[in-house]
């Protein structure tokens, strides 16, 4: 991510951006409900597709607000909120009667996200800002059978992910120039007509990092809501208290990692070591794992005192393992110390996977085992701080 200019004042989320994020709160809650009842592999797959569509829509307008700053078009942001609200409301019935509403809202948002920029402006840091190729399979899915629909959605998401990871800023600008050249070749401009000029628009990394960090906080907040809701609807017993307190400890630990390591949970992830598009990809994967964990914690509270259903147990364990796997991938990108990768990151991936096979564990024991896993990762910050302080003290 590019360094901030020293003369540029620090930006923070505007009122319209904070208002825009309100729909995210409702969205994460609905997405979590897709996994709240002992999910199958099909449920997990649908959750991932819907979450990615929702996150890409949110990210597209977040980048727009970041690039435009005070010039942001408030009516366009409010229209985007309406589109996201339709997607959120359609989630409970996305398998049947609300499928078309979700798809049309998503495709409309992708079109709007690419159309709101000034003429000739090319966003080079976020390829999906003005690239809508991944939305085409979604639109086609409205006209096919149910069995083919999800394959088209998967194809659309894969197209977007490939574009996000493969297209660099230079490639985006060159592709825009090629499209402009093709248009000019088909048209003959009059002599008094000005030649179109492409202008590269860059994101502001500090402000964008704050926006992604706020998204993490929103998702963690949904985890707290899931735990409180499940606790309030159950009989308060000692096992329930232990499970609820353990769930709160897990969420607090992930919040602590976000404070210590940033929105991707990666130590030493300095701005110059990672591009905007890769940082946002890490944020997407991290928040998807946390939202799934939130659903798992709520479901686990409902089964306190008994063996957890297999789907719920694996949802909890796989979510924590996925979170730390993303962290490890980010650590490799950021060239994190090998002792962190082997001594802290790797165990935090292996242990939850091993716990997934422990079918005899009740909810309190499993949740506290996961809390200990998160605590082990937090301990790295303490060890690293002491090692840095030792030479200074000497």
C-alpha positions as CSV (number, residue, x, y, z in Angstrom):
1,X,0.0,0.0,0.0
2,X,1.4,3.4,-1.0
3,X,2.9,5.6,1.6
4,X,0.9,8.7,2.6
5,X,2.3,12.1,1.6
6,X,3.7,13.9,4.7
7,X,1.8,17.1,3.7
8,X,-1.6,15.4,3.3
9,X,-3.8,15.7,6.4
10,X,-5.0,12.5,7.9
11,X,-8.5,11.4,6.7
12,X,-11.1,9.6,8.7
13,X,-14.4,8.0,7.8
14,X,-17.0,10.6,6.8
15,X,-20.6,10.7,8.1
16,X,-21.9,9.3,4.8
17,X,-19.4,6.4,5.0
18,X,-20.4,5.6,8.6
19,X,-24.1,5.8,7.6
20,X,-23.3,3.6,4.6
21,X,-21.8,0.9,6.9
22,X,-25.1,0.6,8.8
23,X,-26.4,-1.7,6.1
24,X,-23.3,-3.8,6.6
25,X,-24.4,-4.5,10.2
26,X,-27.7,-6.0,9.0
27,X,-25.9,-7.8,6.1
28,X,-23.5,-9.6,8.3
29,X,-26.3,-10.7,10.6
30,X,-28.3,-12.2,7.7
31,X,-25.2,-13.9,6.3
32,X,-24.4,-15.5,9.6
33,X,-27.9,-17.0,9.7
34,X,-27.0,-19.1,6.7
35,X,-24.7,-21.1,8.9
36,X,-26.5,-21.0,12.2
37,X,-28.1,-24.5,12.1
38,X,-25.4,-27.2,11.8
39,X,-24.4,-26.2,8.3
40,X,-23.7,-28.7,5.5
41,X,-21.0,-28.2,2.9
42,X,-23.6,-26.8,0.6
43,X,-24.6,-24.2,3.1
44,X,-21.0,-23.2,3.6
45,X,-20.5,-22.9,-0.2
46,X,-23.6,-20.7,-0.5
47,X,-22.5,-18.6,2.4
48,X,-19.1,-18.0,0.7
49,X,-20.7,-17.0,-2.6
50,X,-23.2,-14.6,-1.0
51,X,-20.6,-13.1,1.4
52,X,-18.1,-12.5,-1.5
53,X,-20.9,-10.8,-3.5
54,X,-21.8,-8.7,-0.6
55,X,-18.2,-7.8,0.3
56,X,-17.3,-6.9,-3.3
57,X,-20.3,-4.6,-3.5
58,X,-19.4,-2.9,-0.2
59,X,-15.7,-2.7,-1.2
60,X,-16.5,-1.1,-4.5
61,X,-18.3,1.8,-2.9
62,X,-15.8,2.0,-0.1
63,X,-13.1,2.6,-2.6
64,X,-15.2,5.1,-4.4
65,X,-15.6,7.1,-1.2
66,X,-11.9,6.8,-0.5
67,X,-10.9,8.0,-4.0
68,X,-13.4,10.9,-4.2
69,X,-13.2,12.1,-0.7
70,X,-15.2,15.4,-0.3
71,X,-16.4,15.1,-3.9
72,X,-18.4,11.9,-3.3
73,X,-21.9,11.9,-4.7
74,X,-24.2,11.3,-1.7
75,X,-27.2,10.3,-3.8
76,X,-25.1,7.5,-5.4
77,X,-24.0,6.3,-2.0
78,X,-27.6,6.3,-0.8
79,X,-28.7,4.4,-3.9
80,X,-25.9,1.9,-3.2
81,X,-27.2,1.5,0.4
82,X,-30.6,0.7,-1.1
83,X,-29.1,-1.9,-3.4
84,X,-27.2,-3.5,-0.5
85,X,-30.4,-3.5,1.6
86,X,-32.2,-5.4,-1.1
87,X,-29.4,-8.0,-1.1
88,X,-29.6,-8.3,2.6
89,X,-33.4,-8.7,2.7
90,X,-33.1,-11.3,0.0
91,X,-30.7,-13.6,1.8
92,X,-33.3,-15.6,3.8
93,X,-35.0,-16.5,0.6
94,X,-32.0,-16.6,-1.7
95,X,-32.5,-20.3,-2.5
96,X,-36.0,-19.8,-4.0
97,X,-38.3,-16.8,-4.2
98,X,-35.8,-14.0,-3.6
99,X,-33.0,-15.2,-5.9
100,X,-33.8,-12.8,-8.7
101,X,-34.0,-9.8,-6.4
102,X,-30.5,-10.6,-4.9
103,X,-28.9,-11.1,-8.4
104,X,-30.5,-8.0,-9.9
105,X,-29.4,-5.8,-6.9
106,X,-25.9,-7.2,-7.1
107,X,-25.6,-6.7,-10.9
108,X,-27.0,-3.2,-10.5
109,X,-24.5,-2.3,-7.8
110,X,-21.6,-3.5,-10.0
111,X,-22.8,-1.3,-12.9
112,X,-23.3,1.7,-10.6
113,X,-19.9,1.3,-9.0
114,X,-18.2,1.6,-12.4
115,X,-20.4,4.4,-13.7
116,X,-20.1,7.0,-10.9
117,X,-16.5,8.0,-11.5
118,X,-15.7,11.1,-13.5
119,X,-15.1,10.7,-17.2
120,X,-11.6,9.6,-18.0
121,X,-10.8,8.6,-14.4
122,X,-9.2,5.2,-14.0
123,X,-8.9,3.7,-10.5
124,X,-5.6,1.8,-10.7
125,X,-5.4,0.4,-7.2
126,X,-8.6,-1.5,-7.2
127,X,-9.3,-3.3,-10.5
128,X,-12.9,-4.2,-9.6
129,X,-13.9,-0.6,-9.3
130,X,-14.6,-0.3,-13.0
131,X,-14.5,-3.9,-14.1
132,X,-17.9,-5.7,-14.2
133,X,-17.0,-8.9,-16.0
134,X,-17.7,-11.0,-13.0
135,X,-21.3,-9.8,-12.8
136,X,-22.2,-11.2,-16.2
137,X,-22.5,-14.9,-15.1
138,X,-24.7,-13.7,-12.2
139,X,-27.0,-11.9,-14.7
140,X,-27.2,-15.0,-16.9
141,X,-28.1,-17.2,-13.8
142,X,-31.5,-15.5,-13.7
143,X,-32.5,-17.4,-16.9
144,X,-31.1,-20.9,-16.0
145,X,-32.2,-23.8,-13.8
146,X,-31.5,-24.0,-10.1
147,X,-28.8,-26.6,-10.6
148,X,-26.8,-24.4,-12.9
149,X,-27.3,-21.2,-11.0
150,X,-24.7,-21.8,-8.3
151,X,-22.1,-22.8,-10.9
152,X,-22.6,-19.5,-12.7
153,X,-22.3,-17.6,-9.4
154,X,-19.1,-19.4,-8.7
155,X,-17.7,-18.6,-12.1
156,X,-18.6,-14.9,-11.6
157,X,-16.8,-14.8,-8.2
158,X,-13.7,-16.6,-9.6
159,X,-13.5,-14.1,-12.5
160,X,-13.6,-11.2,-10.0
161,X,-11.0,-12.8,-7.7
162,X,-8.7,-13.4,-10.7
163,X,-9.1,-9.8,-11.8
164,X,-8.5,-8.5,-8.3
165,X,-5.3,-10.6,-7.8
166,X,-3.8,-10.5,-11.3
167,X,-4.4,-7.0,-12.5
168,X,-1.8,-4.4,-11.4
169,X,-2.3,-0.7,-11.6
170,X,-0.3,-0.5,-14.8
171,X,-2.3,-3.3,-16.4
172,X,-5.6,-1.5,-15.5
173,X,-4.4,1.8,-17.0
174,X,-3.1,0.0,-20.2
175,X,-6.4,-1.9,-20.6
176,X,-8.3,1.4,-20.3
177,X,-6.1,3.0,-22.9
178,X,-6.6,0.1,-25.3
179,X,-10.4,0.3,-24.9
180,X,-10.2,4.1,-25.5
181,X,-8.1,3.6,-28.6
182,X,-10.6,1.1,-30.0
183,X,-13.4,3.6,-29.5
184,X,-11.4,6.4,-31.1
185,X,-10.6,4.1,-34.1
186,X,-14.3,3.6,-34.7
187,X,-15.1,7.3,-34.5
188,X,-13.7,10.3,-36.2
189,X,-13.4,13.3,-33.9
190,X,-13.9,16.8,-35.3
191,X,-11.0,19.1,-35.1
192,X,-12.8,21.2,-32.5
193,X,-13.4,18.2,-30.2
194,X,-10.9,17.7,-27.4
195,X,-9.0,14.4,-27.3
196,X,-10.1,12.3,-24.3
197,X,-7.5,12.1,-21.6
198,X,-7.2,9.2,-19.1
199,X,-6.3,10.2,-15.5
200,X,-5.1,7.7,-12.9
201,X,-6.9,7.8,-9.6
202,X,-5.2,6.4,-6.6
203,X,-6.5,5.3,-3.2
204,X,-5.4,6.8,0.1
205,X,-4.0,3.9,2.1
206,X,-4.5,5.3,5.6
207,X,-8.2,6.1,5.1
208,X,-8.8,2.7,3.4
209,X,-7.1,0.8,6.2
210,X,-9.4,2.5,8.7
211,X,-12.4,1.6,6.6
212,X,-11.3,-2.1,6.4
213,X,-10.6,-2.0,10.1
214,X,-14.1,-0.8,10.8
215,X,-15.5,-3.6,8.7
216,X,-13.6,-6.1,11.0
217,X,-15.1,-4.4,14.1
218,X,-18.6,-4.7,12.6
219,X,-18.2,-8.4,12.0
220,X,-16.8,-8.9,15.5
221,X,-19.8,-7.0,16.8
222,X,-22.1,-9.5,15.0
223,X,-20.3,-12.3,17.0
224,X,-21.1,-10.5,20.2
225,X,-24.8,-10.2,19.2
226,X,-24.9,-13.9,18.2
227,X,-23.5,-14.9,21.6
228,X,-25.8,-12.6,23.6
229,X,-28.9,-13.6,21.7
230,X,-28.2,-17.3,22.2
231,X,-27.4,-16.8,25.9
232,X,-30.6,-14.7,26.5
233,X,-32.8,-17.5,25.1
234,X,-31.3,-20.4,27.1
235,X,-31.4,-21.5,30.7
236,X,-28.5,-20.0,32.6
237,X,-26.4,-22.9,33.9
238,X,-22.7,-23.2,34.8
239,X,-21.8,-24.8,31.4
240,X,-23.7,-22.1,29.6
241,X,-21.8,-19.4,31.6
242,X,-18.5,-21.1,30.8
243,X,-19.3,-21.3,27.0
244,X,-20.6,-17.7,26.8
245,X,-17.6,-16.3,28.6
246,X,-15.3,-18.4,26.4
247,X,-17.0,-17.1,23.3
248,X,-16.6,-13.6,24.5
249,X,-12.9,-14.3,25.2
250,X,-12.4,-15.6,21.6
251,X,-14.0,-12.5,20.1
252,X,-12.0,-10.2,22.4
253,X,-8.8,-12.1,21.4
254,X,-9.5,-11.5,17.7
255,X,-10.2,-7.9,18.4
256,X,-6.9,-7.7,20.2
257,X,-5.1,-9.2,17.2
258,X,-6.8,-6.6,15.0
259,X,-5.4,-3.8,17.3
260,X,-1.9,-5.4,17.5
261,X,-1.4,-6.5,13.9
262,X,-4.0,-4.6,11.9
263,X,-7.1,-5.6,9.9
264,X,-5.5,-8.8,8.6
265,X,-3.9,-10.1,11.9
266,X,-0.4,-10.1,10.4
267,X,2.6,-8.9,12.4
268,X,4.9,-6.5,10.5
269,X,2.4,-5.9,7.7
270,X,3.9,-2.5,6.7
271,X,2.3,-0.4,4.1
272,X,5.1,-0.7,1.5
273,X,5.1,-4.5,1.5
274,X,1.6,-5.2,0.1
275,X,-0.6,-3.7,-2.6
276,X,-4.1,-2.3,-2.0
277,X,-5.8,-5.1,-3.9
278,X,-3.9,-7.8,-1.9
279,X,-4.6,-6.1,1.4
280,X,-8.3,-6.0,0.5
281,X,-8.3,-9.6,-0.5
282,X,-6.8,-10.5,3.0
283,X,-9.5,-8.4,4.6
284,X,-12.2,-10.2,2.7
285,X,-11.0,-13.6,3.7
286,X,-10.4,-12.5,7.3
287,X,-13.9,-11.1,7.8
288,X,-15.5,-14.1,6.0
289,X,-13.9,-16.4,8.6
290,X,-14.9,-14.1,11.5
291,X,-18.5,-13.9,10.3
292,X,-18.6,-17.7,10.0
293,X,-17.1,-18.0,13.5
294,X,-19.8,-15.7,14.9
295,X,-22.5,-18.0,13.5
296,X,-20.7,-21.0,15.0
297,X,-20.4,-19.5,18.4
298,X,-24.1,-18.6,18.5
299,X,-25.0,-22.2,17.5
300,X,-22.6,-23.7,20.0
301,X,-24.2,-21.8,22.9
302,X,-27.5,-23.3,22.0
303,X,-26.0,-26.8,22.4
304,X,-24.3,-26.2,25.8
305,X,-24.1,-29.3,27.9
306,X,-24.2,-31.8,25.1
307,X,-21.9,-32.9,22.3
308,X,-21.9,-30.4,19.4
309,X,-23.4,-31.4,16.1
310,X,-20.7,-32.2,13.6
311,X,-21.5,-29.3,11.4
312,X,-21.4,-26.8,14.2
313,X,-18.1,-28.2,15.6
314,X,-16.4,-28.0,12.2
315,X,-17.8,-24.6,11.5
316,X,-16.1,-23.3,14.7
317,X,-12.8,-25.1,14.1
318,X,-12.6,-24.4,10.4
319,X,-13.4,-20.7,10.9
320,X,-10.5,-20.3,13.4
321,X,-8.1,-22.3,11.2
322,X,-9.1,-20.2,8.2
323,X,-8.5,-17.0,10.0
324,X,-5.0,-18.0,11.0
325,X,-4.3,-19.5,7.5
326,X,-5.1,-16.1,6.0
327,X,-2.8,-14.5,8.6
328,X,-0.1,-16.9,7.7
329,X,-0.5,-16.2,4.0
330,X,-0.3,-12.5,4.8
331,X,2.8,-13.1,6.9
332,X,4.5,-14.8,4.0
333,X,3.7,-11.8,1.8
334,X,4.9,-9.4,4.4
335,X,8.1,-11.4,5.1
336,X,7.2,-12.0,8.8
337,X,9.8,-13.7,10.9
338,X,10.2,-17.5,10.4
339,X,9.8,-18.1,14.2
340,X,6.3,-16.5,14.0
341,X,5.3,-18.6,11.0
342,X,6.5,-21.9,12.5
343,X,6.0,-21.2,16.2
344,X,2.8,-19.3,16.3
345,X,1.0,-19.2,12.9
346,X,1.3,-22.9,12.1
347,X,0.1,-24.2,15.5
348,X,-2.9,-21.9,15.3
349,X,-3.9,-23.6,12.1
350,X,-3.1,-27.2,13.1
351,X,-4.8,-27.1,16.5
352,X,-8.3,-26.1,15.4
353,X,-8.2,-28.7,12.6
354,X,-7.3,-31.3,15.2
355,X,-10.1,-30.1,17.5
356,X,-12.5,-30.6,14.6
357,X,-12.0,-34.4,14.9
358,X,-12.7,-34.3,18.7
359,X,-16.3,-35.2,18.6
360,X,-16.5,-35.9,22.4
361,X,-15.9,-32.3,23.4
362,X,-18.8,-30.3,24.7
363,X,-19.3,-26.6,23.7
364,X,-17.5,-25.0,26.8
365,X,-14.4,-27.2,26.3
366,X,-14.1,-26.7,22.6
367,X,-14.7,-22.9,22.8
368,X,-12.1,-22.5,25.5
369,X,-9.6,-24.6,23.5
370,X,-10.1,-22.2,20.6
371,X,-9.7,-19.3,23.0
372,X,-6.4,-20.7,24.1
373,X,-5.4,-20.9,20.4
374,X,-6.1,-17.3,19.9
375,X,-4.3,-16.5,23.1
376,X,-1.2,-18.3,21.9
377,X,-1.1,-16.0,18.9
378,X,-1.5,-12.9,21.1
379,X,1.4,-14.1,23.2
380,X,3.7,-13.5,20.2
381,X,3.2,-9.7,20.6
382,X,4.3,-10.0,24.2
383,X,7.4,-12.0,23.3
384,X,8.3,-9.7,20.4
385,X,7.9,-6.6,22.6
386,X,10.2,-8.0,25.3
387,X,12.8,-8.9,22.7
388,X,12.7,-5.4,21.2
389,X,12.9,-3.8,24.7
390,X,15.9,-5.9,25.8
391,X,18.5,-4.2,23.6
392,X,17.1,-0.7,24.5
393,X,17.4,-1.5,28.2
394,X,21.0,-2.7,27.8
